[in-house]
Amino acid sequence: MSTEKCLRARVVHESLFGNTAWIALAVAEGLRLEGFETTVVDVRFAVPADDLDLLVVGAPTHAFSLSRPATRQDAVRQGAPPETAALGLREWIEGAPSPGTGHGMAAVFDTRVRKVRHLPVSAARTAARLLHRKGYHLVVPPHGFLVEDVPGPLSEGQLKEATSWGRQLAVETRSRIAAGSVH
Ligand SMILES: Cc1cc2nc3c(=O)[nH]c(=O)nc-3n(C[C@H](O)[C@H](O)[C@H](O)COP(=O)(O)O)c2cc1C
């Protein structure tokens, strides 16, 4: 029997139309396939945890960045359920404590419309900056997943890509822990 410690991850997501939530589930699947005990939580209900080996956060790109209350209301006007606008990842990260006894390792992703995917700014970049200020370090660069239009659907192949990205996160996190390059 292996005595290797089971590593723990949490995927916290914001999602107005549900696309980012599907990606979060697929990322979690990838982490689990690599042996990580993984929970997926909507940002509105996510309490900070300080005993994680890896924190993954994801959000939709709104106005080239993380959402704000006004952009979430805009999404509601375009058909998103009103309750999804209650809290965004920006506010959640700002209110979260520093990594605590965890390793302080994190990964960030966003969803964005396929036509504008090459724009240099996005929700994930903003989330990365905010997490860095809190004392987290990213195990891989921010990643964008694609939707066809504002309400979705996800572009072809995105769930598969999300699962393989999740696996990559797990492998990277484990090797950093093994190398002792985290506090
Ligand atoms: C108010 C608003 C602003 C948006 N701005 C952008 C943007 O700047 N760039 C982009 O690629 N997509 C933009 N989108 C599209 C969102 O990224 C898309 O709705 C989101 O990825 C869907 O994810 P969700 O289903 O998890 O909410 C915007 C959507 C809304 C509602």
The ligand as a Gaussian input file, in Angstrom:
#p B3LYP/6-31G(d) Opt

LIG

0 1
 C      -20.806000      42.160000     -19.539000
 C      -19.975000      41.171000     -20.288000
 C      -18.724000      41.535000     -20.782000
 C      -17.947000      40.610000     -21.513000
 N      -16.704000      40.981000     -21.956000
 C      -15.931000      40.077000     -22.621000
 C      -14.605000      40.397000     -23.026000
 O      -14.091000      41.487000     -22.782000
 N      -13.875000      39.461000     -23.705000
 C      -14.391000      38.214000     -23.982000
 O      -13.698000      37.407000     -24.592000
 N      -15.641000      37.863000     -23.578000
 C      -16.423000      38.762000     -22.905000
 N      -17.677000      38.402000     -22.479000
 C      -18.151000      37.040000     -22.740000
 C      -17.886000      36.168000     -21.530000
 O      -16.534000      35.872000     -21.426000
 C      -18.753000      34.897000     -21.607000
 O      -20.076000      35.316000     -21.363000
 C      -18.301000      33.889000     -20.562000
 O      -17.096000      33.285000     -20.948000
 C      -19.315000      32.834000     -20.327000
 O      -18.962000      32.160000     -19.154000
 P      -20.029000      31.821000     -18.037000
 O      -21.072000      30.976000     -18.720000
 O      -19.289000      31.009000     -17.039000
 O      -20.589000      33.066000     -17.483000
 C      -18.454000      39.313000     -21.767000
 C      -19.723000      38.946000     -21.256000
 C      -20.464000      39.855000     -20.529000
 C      -21.799000      39.423000     -19.982000

